[in-house]
């Protein structure tokens, strides 16, 4: 009786450049969202609060925690609506960057930068995933890229 050995598993297929882009934009979106949450809390509680000892304005970080689960679970819908909601934080950063005094002014400019990074990462992520889905659908159809006459 000879025991047969299972065939070795084939190595995973190398990532295509678009897969690398999807992964990069996912991590960039996650990092900038986490950075924005930490910045909002630190800004209003420790670094430059409106009142000594912190302010209730730190609660502005709570809405940013809602999409965090969707971003971590890689849900396309979350990337789409975060790219719209983030403009509220961008606007706050621009207003406070223009009107506040340092160090709050500098923190506002960091907030603006993080918002721009998050928006860019979300929109690129959605675009790359849609492109990958179209390519996969074209491959599934046998590679025929001609549109239907309908």
PEFENFEN-V780103 format. One record per residue. N is the residue number from 1. RES is the residue in one small letter. PHI is phi in degrees with one decimal (NA if undefined). PSI is psi in radians with two decimals (999 if undefined). OMEGA is omega in whole degrees, -180 to 180 (none if undefined). Layout:
# PEFENFEN-V780103
n = [N;N]
res = [RES;RES]
phi = [PHI;PHI]
psi = [PSI;PSI]
omega = [OMEGA;OMEGA]
This chain:
# PEFENFEN-V780103
n = [1;2;3;4;5;6;7;8;9;10;11;12;13;14;15;16;17;18;19;20;21;22;23;24;25;26;27;28;29;30;31;32;33;34;35;36;37;38;39;40;41;42;43;44;45;46;47;48;49;50;51;52;53;54;55;56;57;58;59;60;61;62;63;64;65;66;67;68;69;70;71;72;73;74;75;76;77;78;79;80;81;82;83;84;85;86;87;88;89;90;91;92;93;94;95;96;97;98;99;100;101;102;103;104;105;106;107;108;109;110;111;112;113;114;115;116;117;118;119;120;121;122;123;124;125;126;127;128;129;130;131;132;133;134;135;136;137;138;139;140;141;142;143;144;145;146;147;148;149;150]
res = [x;x;x;x;x;x;x;x;x;x;x;x;x;x;x;x;x;x;x;x;x;x;x;x;x;x;x;x;x;x;x;x;x;x;x;x;x;x;x;x;x;x;x;x;x;x;x;x;x;x;x;x;x;x;x;x;x;x;x;x;x;x;x;x;x;x;x;x;x;x;x;x;x;x;x;x;x;x;x;x;x;x;x;x;x;x;x;x;x;x;x;x;x;x;x;x;x;x;x;x;x;x;x;x;x;x;x;x;x;x;x;x;x;x;x;x;x;x;x;x;x;x;x;x;x;x;x;x;x;x;x;x;x;x;x;x;x;x;x;x;x;x;x;x;x;x;x;x;x;x]
phi = [NA;-108.9;-86.5;-87.6;-87.9;-67.5;-65.1;-64.2;-66.4;-72.0;-65.8;-62.9;-65.0;-64.8;-71.0;-79.3;-55.9;-70.0;-65.3;-63.4;-66.1;-63.6;-64.2;-64.8;-69.0;-64.6;-68.1;-66.1;-65.3;-63.1;-63.6;-70.9;-66.4;-62.9;-61.8;-67.7;-62.9;-63.5;-61.0;-60.1;-67.5;-64.5;-60.6;-86.4;-106.3;-128.8;-71.0;-153.2;-68.4;-65.8;-124.6;-57.8;92.5;108.9;-137.7;-68.1;-64.4;-63.8;-66.0;-65.1;-78.2;-61.0;-61.6;-73.6;-76.3;-62.4;-76.5;-58.9;-64.2;-66.8;-67.3;-66.4;-88.7;61.9;-87.5;-58.5;-58.3;-64.6;-59.2;-67.4;-77.7;-65.0;-65.2;-93.8;-67.8;-63.3;-66.9;-65.1;-71.2;-60.3;-62.9;-61.4;-63.1;-66.5;-63.4;-73.5;-68.4;-83.5;-105.1;-80.4;-98.7;-59.6;-85.8;-61.6;-62.7;-68.4;-64.1;-65.0;-68.9;-65.8;-60.6;-61.2;-62.7;-64.5;-64.0;-65.4;-64.0;-63.7;-61.0;-62.3;-63.2;-65.6;-68.4;-65.6;-60.6;-63.0;-62.4;-66.4;-66.5;-66.6;-62.9;-63.4;-65.7;-64.7;-66.3;-66.1;-66.9;-66.2;-65.9;-69.0;-81.3;93.3;82.6;-79.0;-95.6;-77.1;-71.1;-74.6;-72.3;-82.4]
psi = [2.09;2.35;2.26;2.42;2.50;2.56;2.47;2.52;2.44;2.55;2.63;2.57;2.44;2.60;2.40;2.84;-0.62;-0.59;-0.69;-0.68;-0.69;-0.78;-0.73;-0.76;-0.55;-0.82;-0.62;-0.73;-0.77;-0.81;-0.75;-0.59;-0.79;-0.71;-0.67;-0.69;-0.83;-0.74;-0.81;-0.77;-0.85;-0.69;-0.88;-0.24;-0.56;-0.94;-0.85;1.08;2.72;-0.59;2.59;2.35;-0.03;2.89;2.86;-0.21;-0.23;-0.34;-0.21;-0.24;-0.38;-0.79;-0.44;-0.37;-0.40;-0.87;-0.16;-0.73;-0.73;-0.65;-0.75;-0.52;0.04;0.76;2.14;-0.72;-0.69;-0.76;-0.65;-0.85;-0.45;-0.64;-0.30;-0.76;-0.51;-0.35;-0.40;-0.75;-0.62;-0.79;-0.76;-0.72;-0.71;-0.79;-0.82;-0.48;-0.53;-0.61;-0.47;2.89;2.72;2.57;-0.15;-0.60;-0.73;-0.69;-0.63;-0.66;-0.59;-0.70;-0.74;-0.79;-0.77;-0.65;-0.73;-0.70;-0.78;-0.77;-0.83;-0.78;-0.74;-0.79;-0.70;-0.68;-0.83;-0.77;-0.79;-0.71;-0.65;-0.70;-0.74;-0.70;-0.71;-0.71;-0.70;-0.67;-0.68;-0.68;-0.66;-0.50;0.09;0.23;0.04;1.94;0.14;2.35;2.69;2.69;-0.07;999]
omega = [178;179;178;178;177;178;179;180;179;-179;180;179;179;-180;175;179;180;175;177;179;178;179;-179;-179;177;-180;178;178;180;-179;-179;177;177;178;179;177;-180;179;-179;180;-178;-179;-173;-180;-171;-168;-178;-179;178;178;177;-180;179;-180;178;179;176;178;178;178;-178;178;178;179;-179;-179;-177;179;179;177;180;178;176;180;-177;-179;-179;178;-179;-176;176;180;176;-177;-175;179;174;179;176;-180;178;179;180;-179;-179;175;180;-170;-177;176;175;5;-180;179;-180;178;178;178;174;177;178;-180;179;177;179;177;-180;179;-179;-180;-180;-178;177;179;180;-179;-179;179;177;177;178;180;177;179;179;178;178;177;-180;178;179;177;179;-176;-180;-179;178;-177;-177;none]
